[in-house]
Amino acid sequence: MSKTSIFLGLVCVFLWGLTFPLIKFLMLAGTPPLGMVALRFFLGFILFIPFVPAPKNEWLGLGLLSLTLFSLPLALTNYAIAHLDSAIVALASQLEVPFAWLLSVIFLKEGVTRRQGLGLVISFLGIYLLTMTNEVASVDNIHALVLLVFVSFLYGMASIQLKFLRSNPATITVWSFFFSFLLTGLGAALYEPWEEITRVFSPVNFGITALLAALSMFAFYLWTHLLAKNEVNAVVPFIMLVPISTLCFAYLLLGETTELSAQLGGLVTLVGVALQTIAPQKKTA
């Protein structure tokens, strides 16, 4: 990879790492999770819809993708992050990689190596170690971690769905934001009291939510650019740096510190992900 690509990859890592403590800040302020993600989707859609074409004959596919890629994962992540440290949430999200690989084997009939199988087992061992820590000891916290594992499964499903869509990444993202806004907005109207939803529109909460929408869209744009210019195996390992970035931002912004045993579980998870994503270098004569 060029130095420019490496720099852009690190920018993506820092942007995604920053989103977790920002969401945690909003949750601690009593911002309702569905109302917050609905506003985030709406802002992302409104800001970028003038620049992307409408999809052709893929409305159903985009509607289904909005469930697995945006609306359900973000809503459940917002719930979970209210019970867990930001760094643990970021670590658990790394299971997206093994789930995507496992589902590609099942649905796309892609090949499997022993190295990938070993990485899958190690990844789930790391998550198991996280459940044994004091930070995830209570029933509510275990429940939140289980939800994050389900979120990773949803992201894995989304990676399979993307294989069957022909629209460009910008169109997929923006119109998926639209469908996600409809779903989460309806959920907020049905299940969250109006007096709680109005907290989303306070100047601070609205500003942070708008920042989250901008950061997510910009990071996604950079990520798709990197995937277009470089081999996938060279780009994907950058994802493993997101928990480290989150840990730093969570400490600086929220004063969160993650206990050593949780860091060990996270390290084991990252090792398992690395075995699945980083291809061994071929020997040259």
NORDAZI-V851820 format. One record per residue. RES is the residue in one letter. OMEGA is omega in radians with two decimals (999 if undefined). NEAR is the number of other ideal C-beta (glycine too) atoms within 8 Angstrom. Layout:
res=RES omega=OMEGA near=NEAR
res=RES omega=OMEGA near=NEAR
//
This chain:
res=M omega=3.09 near=7
res=S omega=3.11 near=5
res=K omega=3.11 near=5
res=T omega=3.13 near=6
res=S omega=3.10 near=11
res=I omega=3.12 near=9
res=F omega=3.13 near=8
res=L omega=3.07 near=11
res=G omega=3.11 near=12
res=L omega=3.08 near=10
res=V omega=3.08 near=10
res=C omega=-3.13 near=13
res=V omega=-3.13 near=13
res=F omega=-3.14 near=9
res=L omega=3.14 near=13
res=W omega=3.11 near=13
res=G omega=-3.14 near=17
res=L omega=-3.06 near=12
res=T omega=-3.08 near=11
res=F omega=3.11 near=16
res=P omega=3.07 near=14
res=L omega=3.07 near=12
res=I omega=3.11 near=14
res=K omega=3.11 near=14
res=F omega=3.13 near=11
res=L omega=3.13 near=12
res=M omega=3.11 near=12
res=L omega=3.11 near=8
res=A omega=3.11 near=9
res=G omega=3.12 near=7
res=T omega=-3.12 near=12
res=P omega=-3.02 near=12
res=P omega=-3.10 near=11
res=L omega=3.10 near=13
res=G omega=-3.13 near=14
res=M omega=-3.11 near=15
res=V omega=3.09 near=14
res=A omega=3.10 near=13
res=L omega=3.13 near=12
res=R omega=3.12 near=13
res=F omega=-3.12 near=16
res=F omega=-3.13 near=11
res=L omega=3.11 near=12
res=G omega=3.14 near=14
res=F omega=-3.09 near=13
res=I omega=-3.08 near=7
res=L omega=-2.96 near=9
res=F omega=-3.10 near=13
res=I omega=3.12 near=9
res=P omega=-3.01 near=4
res=F omega=-3.09 near=5
res=V omega=3.10 near=11
res=P omega=3.07 near=4
res=A omega=3.12 near=6
res=P omega=-3.14 near=11
res=K omega=3.05 near=5
res=N omega=3.11 near=4
res=E omega=-3.08 near=10
res=W omega=3.14 near=7
res=L omega=3.13 near=6
res=G omega=3.12 near=10
res=L omega=3.09 near=15
res=G omega=3.11 near=9
res=L omega=3.12 near=9
res=L omega=-3.13 near=15
res=S omega=3.10 near=15
res=L omega=-3.01 near=11
res=T omega=-3.06 near=12
res=L omega=-3.01 near=12
res=F omega=-2.91 near=12
res=S omega=3.14 near=13
res=L omega=-3.12 near=10
res=P omega=-3.10 near=12
res=L omega=3.12 near=12
res=A omega=3.14 near=13
res=L omega=3.09 near=12
res=T omega=3.10 near=13
res=N omega=3.09 near=13
res=Y omega=-3.07 near=11
res=A omega=-3.05 near=14
res=I omega=3.05 near=14
res=A omega=-3.09 near=10
res=H omega=-3.05 near=9
res=L omega=3.03 near=13
res=D omega=-3.12 near=10
res=S omega=-3.10 near=17
res=A omega=3.12 near=15
res=I omega=3.09 near=15
res=V omega=3.13 near=15
res=A omega=3.12 near=15
res=L omega=-3.13 near=15
res=A omega=-3.13 near=15
res=S omega=3.13 near=13
res=Q omega=3.11 near=16
res=L omega=3.04 near=15
res=E omega=-3.08 near=12
res=V omega=3.13 near=13
res=P omega=3.10 near=15
res=F omega=3.13 near=13
res=A omega=3.13 near=12
res=W omega=-3.10 near=13
res=L omega=3.14 near=10
res=L omega=3.10 near=13
res=S omega=3.07 near=11
res=V omega=-3.08 near=11
res=I omega=-2.99 near=6
res=F omega=-3.10 near=7
res=L omega=3.10 near=9
res=K omega=3.09 near=4
res=E omega=-3.08 near=7
res=G omega=-3.14 near=4
res=V omega=3.09 near=6
res=T omega=3.09 near=6
res=R omega=3.13 near=5
res=R omega=3.14 near=9
res=Q omega=3.10 near=11
res=G omega=3.09 near=9
res=L omega=3.12 near=10
res=G omega=3.12 near=15
res=L omega=-3.14 near=13
res=V omega=-3.13 near=9
res=I omega=3.13 near=13
res=S omega=-3.13 near=16
res=F omega=3.03 near=11
res=L omega=3.11 near=10
res=G omega=3.10 near=17
res=I omega=3.09 near=14
res=Y omega=3.11 near=9
res=L omega=3.09 near=12
res=L omega=-3.13 near=16
res=T omega=-3.11 near=9
res=M omega=-3.10 near=8
res=T omega=3.12 near=12
res=N omega=-3.10 near=6
res=E omega=-3.11 near=11
res=V omega=-2.99 near=15
res=A omega=-3.06 near=7
res=S omega=-3.12 near=6
res=V omega=-3.13 near=5
res=D omega=-3.10 near=7
res=N omega=3.06 near=12
res=I omega=3.10 near=11
res=H omega=3.14 near=9
res=A omega=3.13 near=15
res=L omega=3.09 near=16
res=V omega=3.09 near=8
res=L omega=3.13 near=11
res=L omega=3.05 near=16
res=V omega=3.09 near=11
res=F omega=3.09 near=9
res=V omega=3.12 near=15
res=S omega=3.07 near=14
res=F omega=3.11 near=10
res=L omega=3.10 near=13
res=Y omega=3.08 near=15
res=G omega=3.07 near=15
res=M omega=-3.13 near=11
res=A omega=3.13 near=11
res=S omega=3.07 near=12
res=I omega=3.13 near=13
res=Q omega=-3.12 near=13
res=L omega=3.14 near=10
res=K omega=-3.04 near=7
res=F omega=3.11 near=6
res=L omega=-3.07 near=11
res=R omega=-3.12 near=3
res=S omega=3.12 near=10
res=N omega=-3.06 near=6
res=P omega=-3.12 near=7
res=A omega=3.12 near=11
res=T omega=3.13 near=12
res=I omega=-3.08 near=14
res=T omega=-3.04 near=12
res=V omega=-3.13 near=13
res=W omega=3.00 near=14
res=S omega=3.04 near=13
res=F omega=-3.12 near=15
res=F omega=3.13 near=12
res=F omega=3.13 near=12
res=S omega=3.07 near=14
res=F omega=3.13 near=12
res=L omega=-3.09 near=8
res=L omega=-3.11 near=11
res=T omega=3.07 near=15
res=G omega=3.09 near=11
res=L omega=3.11 near=8
res=G omega=3.12 near=12
res=A omega=-3.13 near=13
res=A omega=-3.08 near=7
res=L omega=-2.94 near=6
res=Y omega=-3.12 near=6
res=E omega=3.13 near=12
res=P omega=-3.09 near=5
res=W omega=-3.14 near=6
res=E omega=3.05 near=6
res=E omega=-3.14 near=10
res=I omega=-3.12 near=11
res=T omega=3.10 near=8
res=R omega=3.13 near=13
res=V omega=-3.03 near=13
res=F omega=3.00 near=7
res=S omega=-3.05 near=8
res=P omega=-3.10 near=5
res=V omega=-3.11 near=7
res=N omega=3.11 near=14
res=F omega=-3.14 near=11
res=G omega=-3.14 near=8
res=I omega=3.11 near=11
res=T omega=3.08 near=15
res=A omega=3.09 near=9
res=L omega=3.10 near=9
res=L omega=3.13 near=12
res=A omega=-3.12 near=13
res=A omega=3.14 near=10
res=L omega=-3.11 near=12
res=S omega=-3.11 near=12
res=M omega=-3.13 near=12
res=F omega=3.12 near=9
res=A omega=3.12 near=12
res=F omega=3.12 near=10
res=Y omega=3.12 near=9
res=L omega=-3.10 near=12
res=W omega=3.12 near=10
res=T omega=3.08 near=10
res=H omega=3.13 near=9
res=L omega=-3.14 near=13
res=L omega=3.13 near=9
res=A omega=-3.04 near=6
res=K omega=-3.03 near=6
res=N omega=3.05 near=10
res=E omega=-3.10 near=5
res=V omega=-3.11 near=7
res=N omega=3.10 near=9
res=A omega=-3.07 near=8
res=V omega=-3.03 near=13
res=V omega=-3.12 near=9
res=P omega=3.08 near=10
res=F omega=-3.14 near=10
res=I omega=-3.09 near=12
res=M omega=3.10 near=11
res=L omega=-3.10 near=10
res=V omega=3.10 near=13
res=P omega=3.12 near=14
res=I omega=3.08 near=8
res=S omega=3.13 near=14
res=T omega=-3.14 near=17
res=L omega=-3.13 near=13
res=C omega=-3.12 near=9
res=F omega=3.14 near=13
res=A omega=3.10 near=15
res=Y omega=-3.09 near=10
res=L omega=-3.04 near=6
res=L omega=-3.04 near=9
res=L omega=-3.10 near=11
res=G omega=3.14 near=5
res=E omega=3.01 near=11
res=T omega=-3.11 near=5
res=T omega=-3.08 near=11
res=E omega=-3.02 near=9
res=L omega=-3.12 near=5
res=S omega=3.08 near=10
res=A omega=3.09 near=16
res=Q omega=3.10 near=9
res=L omega=3.10 near=9
res=G omega=3.10 near=16
res=G omega=3.12 near=15
res=L omega=3.11 near=9
res=V omega=3.10 near=12
res=T omega=-3.12 near=17
res=L omega=3.09 near=13
res=V omega=3.12 near=11
res=G omega=3.11 near=18
res=V omega=-3.13 near=15
res=A omega=3.14 near=11
res=L omega=-3.10 near=12
res=Q omega=-3.00 near=13
res=T omega=-3.07 near=11
res=I omega=-3.12 near=7
res=A omega=3.09 near=4
res=P omega=-3.14 near=5
res=Q omega=3.11 near=4
res=K omega=-3.13 near=4
res=K omega=3.10 near=4
res=T omega=-3.10 near=3
res=A omega=999 near=2
//
